[in-house]
Amino acid sequence: MKTIAALQTLVTAASLDIEPTPAELDAIDQEMPLIRAEVELLDAQIMTIDRPANELDARRVRRARNRVMAARRDLTNRTRTVQSDGAA
């Protein structure tokens, strides 16, 4: 039986207790409305997995999907505004 050994040294971070930077936290904070909308959509879809979808379920999924699209639009517009203001 042959033993398998790594041919390269492991590449790991120097410290495993690295905290997010303020810039990363700001980016997460800006994306939070989209994250919440996606979680709401996922919740609505999960509710319809094990049963036939009725009109109320279909409406709930449709509204959640619309909220995700609106949050994506707002995030994209906000990002473009920041980039164009920063470039000027």
C-alpha positions as semicolon CSV with decimal commas, in nm:
position;residue;x (nm);y (nm);z (nm)
1;M;0,000;0,000;0,000
2;K;0,135;0,340;-0,099
3;T;0,113;0,636;0,129
4;I;-0,011;0,962;-0,012
5;A;0,177;1,273;0,091
6;A;0,130;1,634;-0,001
7;L;0,378;1,761;-0,256
8;Q;0,343;2,121;-0,147
9;T;0,342;2,287;0,188
10;L;0,011;2,390;0,333
11;V;-0,103;2,744;0,276
12;T;-0,293;2,875;0,576
13;A;-0,353;3,209;0,735
14;A;-0,107;3,308;1,003
15;S;-0,385;3,354;1,254
16;L;-0,729;3,195;1,251
17;D;-0,892;3,465;1,462
18;I;-0,893;3,731;1,190
19;E;-1,175;3,984;1,224
20;P;-1,338;4,152;0,924
21;T;-1,207;4,494;0,837
22;P;-1,428;4,802;0,866
23;A;-1,451;4,814;0,486
24;E;-1,576;4,454;0,475
25;L;-1,831;4,528;0,746
26;D;-1,953;4,832;0,550
27;A;-1,988;4,619;0,237
28;I;-2,191;4,360;0,430
29;D;-2,406;4,636;0,577
30;Q;-2,479;4,774;0,229
31;E;-2,575;4,428;0,101
32;M;-2,794;4,343;0,404
33;P;-3,129;4,442;0,241
34;L;-3,053;4,204;-0,046
35;I;-2,947;3,929;0,194
36;R;-3,269;3,968;0,394
37;A;-3,480;3,960;0,076
38;E;-3,304;3,645;-0,045
39;V;-3,360;3,476;0,293
40;E;-3,728;3,569;0,276
41;L;-3,752;3,421;-0,075
42;L;-3,583;3,104;0,041
43;D;-3,823;3,077;0,335
44;A;-4,120;3,116;0,102
45;Q;-3,983;2,850;-0,132
46;I;-3,912;2,610;0,155
47;M;-4,272;2,639;0,275
48;T;-4,395;2,510;-0,062
49;I;-4,158;2,214;-0,089
50;D;-4,361;1,946;0,087
51;R;-4,711;2,049;-0,017
52;P;-4,885;2,165;-0,331
53;A;-4,861;2,539;-0,371
54;N;-5,191;2,720;-0,334
55;E;-5,266;3,075;-0,448
56;L;-5,143;3,228;-0,122
57;D;-4,811;3,043;-0,147
58;A;-4,765;3,145;-0,509
59;R;-4,834;3,507;-0,415
60;R;-4,588;3,489;-0,124
61;V;-4,312;3,351;-0,349
62;R;-4,387;3,606;-0,622
63;R;-4,374;3,898;-0,377
64;A;-4,052;3,769;-0,222
65;R;-3,898;3,735;-0,569
66;N;-4,003;4,093;-0,649
67;R;-3,839;4,212;-0,325
68;V;-3,515;4,038;-0,424
69;M;-3,519;4,205;-0,763
70;A;-3,589;4,546;-0,608
71;A;-3,308;4,499;-0,355
72;R;-3,067;4,399;-0,634
73;R;-3,171;4,703;-0,836
74;D;-3,123;4,936;-0,539
75;L;-2,783;4,785;-0,456
76;T;-2,669;4,814;-0,818
77;N;-2,786;5,174;-0,844
78;R;-2,620;5,261;-0,513
79;T;-2,294;5,098;-0,625
80;R;-2,299;5,285;-0,956
81;T;-2,368;5,615;-0,781
82;V;-2,078;5,562;-0,539
83;Q;-1,843;5,465;-0,822
84;S;-1,939;5,763;-1,039
85;D;-1,911;6,003;-0,743
86;G;-1,576;5,857;-0,646
87;A;-1,442;5,878;-1,002
88;A;-1,533;6,244;-1,048
